[in-house]
Amino acid sequence: MSILERNLENQKIKSVAGSMLVTNLYTAGIGGEFFLRALKDKGEIVGSHCETCKKTFLPARLFCERCLSRLTQTKAAPQEGTLKSFTKVYIDLDGKSLEKPELIGFVTFKGFEGGLIHRIFSKDEKKLKVGVKVKAVFEAPQKRKGSILDITHFESQL
């Protein structure tokens, strides 16, 4: 029966009072796993390289967004990137006020398409501007978990 043949009038909705245990597991996918394992095991930021297009994408992914080739090669990004955009946030992802505002920025890397959104630290945030160089700061190897938070922040020398 097609949607045009269905009765689309409001129908009675049933509800059941109570609670239900729901569990889920989010996976990063195959491409994301390369990226997260490199963060944890090597302290490296890696992207997927397309031999056909000669482009390297960050974060790593399974297929080239330009030619749809399967991406099997990875390349390590430099530890230093360029701050392309940033903002100061006062509220966390759960809508709660932060004790201290944080700077969040988009960091790109030479030779890579895309980039990472992460925390930005600067000794003097008033001097911080688009285009400055920032360097990835990693958790100690024994504390890494295979998460984007294995990069604690990107630090500007300003």
C-alpha positions as CSV (number, residue, x, y, z in Angstrom):
1,M,0.0,0.0,0.0
2,S,1.5,3.3,-1.0
3,I,1.5,6.4,1.2
4,L,-1.2,7.9,-1.0
5,E,-3.5,5.0,-0.4
6,R,-3.1,5.1,3.4
7,N,-5.6,6.7,5.8
8,L,-3.6,9.7,6.9
9,E,-6.1,11.0,9.5
10,N,-5.0,11.2,13.1
11,Q,-5.1,7.8,14.7
12,K,-5.4,6.8,18.3
13,I,-2.0,6.7,20.0
14,K,-1.3,4.3,22.7
15,S,1.0,5.1,25.6
16,V,2.3,2.9,28.4
17,A,3.4,4.5,31.7
18,G,6.7,3.3,33.2
19,S,10.3,3.2,32.3
20,M,12.4,1.1,30.1
21,L,16.2,0.4,30.2
22,V,17.8,1.4,27.0
23,T,21.5,0.8,26.3
24,N,23.4,1.7,23.2
25,L,26.9,1.6,21.8
26,Y,28.2,4.2,19.5
27,T,31.1,3.2,17.2
28,A,33.3,5.5,15.3
29,G,33.3,3.2,12.2
30,I,36.3,1.8,10.4
31,G,37.7,5.1,9.3
32,G,37.2,6.7,12.7
33,E,38.9,3.7,14.3
34,F,42.1,4.3,12.4
35,F,42.0,7.9,13.6
36,L,41.3,7.1,17.3
37,R,43.8,4.2,17.5
38,A,46.5,6.4,16.1
39,L,45.7,9.0,18.8
40,K,45.9,6.4,21.5
41,D,48.8,4.2,20.4
42,K,51.1,6.7,18.7
43,G,50.0,10.2,19.7
44,E,49.4,11.0,16.1
45,I,46.7,12.8,14.2
46,V,46.1,10.7,11.0
47,G,44.0,11.3,7.9
48,S,43.0,9.0,5.0
49,H,44.8,9.4,1.7
50,C,43.2,9.0,-1.7
51,E,45.7,7.8,-4.2
52,T,43.4,8.7,-7.1
53,C,42.6,12.3,-6.1
54,K,45.9,12.8,-4.3
55,K,44.0,14.3,-1.4
56,T,44.3,13.5,2.3
57,F,41.2,13.8,4.5
58,L,41.0,14.6,8.2
59,P,39.5,13.0,10.2
60,A,40.2,9.7,8.6
61,R,37.4,8.1,6.6
62,L,36.7,5.0,4.6
63,F,35.8,6.5,1.2
64,C,37.0,9.5,-0.8
65,E,34.3,12.2,-0.9
66,R,35.4,13.2,-4.3
67,C,35.8,10.0,-6.3
68,L,34.3,7.5,-3.9
69,S,37.4,5.3,-3.9
70,R,38.0,3.1,-0.9
71,L,40.7,4.8,1.3
72,T,43.2,2.3,2.6
73,Q,46.3,4.5,3.2
74,T,46.8,6.9,6.1
75,K,49.1,9.8,6.6
76,A,50.1,11.5,9.8
77,A,49.3,15.2,10.1
78,P,51.9,17.6,11.5
79,Q,51.4,18.3,15.3
80,E,51.1,22.0,14.4
81,G,48.0,23.3,12.6
82,T,46.4,26.6,11.7
83,L,43.5,28.1,13.7
84,K,40.8,28.9,11.1
85,S,38.0,29.9,13.4
86,F,37.3,30.1,17.1
87,T,34.7,31.2,19.7
88,K,34.4,31.4,23.4
89,V,31.8,29.2,25.0
90,Y,30.1,29.7,28.4
91,I,27.8,26.7,28.4
92,D,28.7,23.0,28.0
93,L,27.1,20.4,25.7
94,D,24.5,19.6,28.4
95,G,23.4,23.3,28.7
96,K,25.1,23.8,32.0
97,S,27.1,27.0,32.7
98,L,30.9,26.4,32.7
99,E,32.9,27.5,35.7
100,K,35.4,29.1,33.4
101,P,34.6,29.9,29.7
102,E,36.5,27.8,27.1
103,L,37.8,28.7,23.7
104,I,36.8,26.2,20.9
105,G,38.3,26.4,17.5
106,F,38.6,24.8,14.1
107,V,42.1,23.7,13.3
108,T,43.4,22.7,9.8
109,F,46.6,21.0,8.9
110,K,48.9,21.7,5.8
111,G,48.2,19.1,3.1
112,F,44.9,17.9,4.6
113,E,41.3,18.5,3.6
114,G,39.1,19.2,6.7
115,G,40.3,19.6,10.2
116,L,39.4,19.2,13.9
117,I,37.2,21.2,16.3
118,H,38.8,21.2,19.7
119,R,39.7,23.3,22.8
120,I,42.2,26.1,22.3
121,F,44.5,27.4,25.0
122,S,46.4,30.7,24.7
123,K,48.5,32.5,27.2
124,D,47.0,35.7,26.1
125,E,43.6,35.1,24.5
126,K,43.2,38.8,23.5
127,K,46.1,38.2,21.0
128,L,44.6,35.1,19.6
129,K,43.4,35.5,16.0
130,V,42.5,33.5,12.9
131,G,45.6,32.2,11.2
132,V,47.9,31.6,14.2
133,K,49.7,28.4,14.5
134,V,48.5,26.0,17.3
135,K,50.1,22.7,18.5
136,A,48.3,19.6,19.7
137,V,48.9,18.7,23.3
138,F,48.3,15.0,24.1
139,E,47.4,13.2,27.3
140,A,50.2,11.1,28.7
141,P,50.4,7.7,26.8
142,Q,49.2,5.7,29.8
143,K,46.1,7.9,30.2
144,R,45.0,7.8,26.6
145,K,41.7,6.0,25.9
146,G,41.2,6.2,22.1
147,S,39.1,9.3,22.3
148,I,39.3,12.7,20.6
149,L,40.0,13.9,24.2
150,D,43.4,12.1,24.0
151,I,44.2,15.5,22.5
152,T,43.7,17.7,25.6
153,H,43.8,20.9,23.6
154,F,45.6,22.9,20.9
155,E,48.0,25.5,22.3
156,S,48.9,28.8,20.8
157,Q,52.3,30.4,21.7
158,L,50.6,33.8,21.9
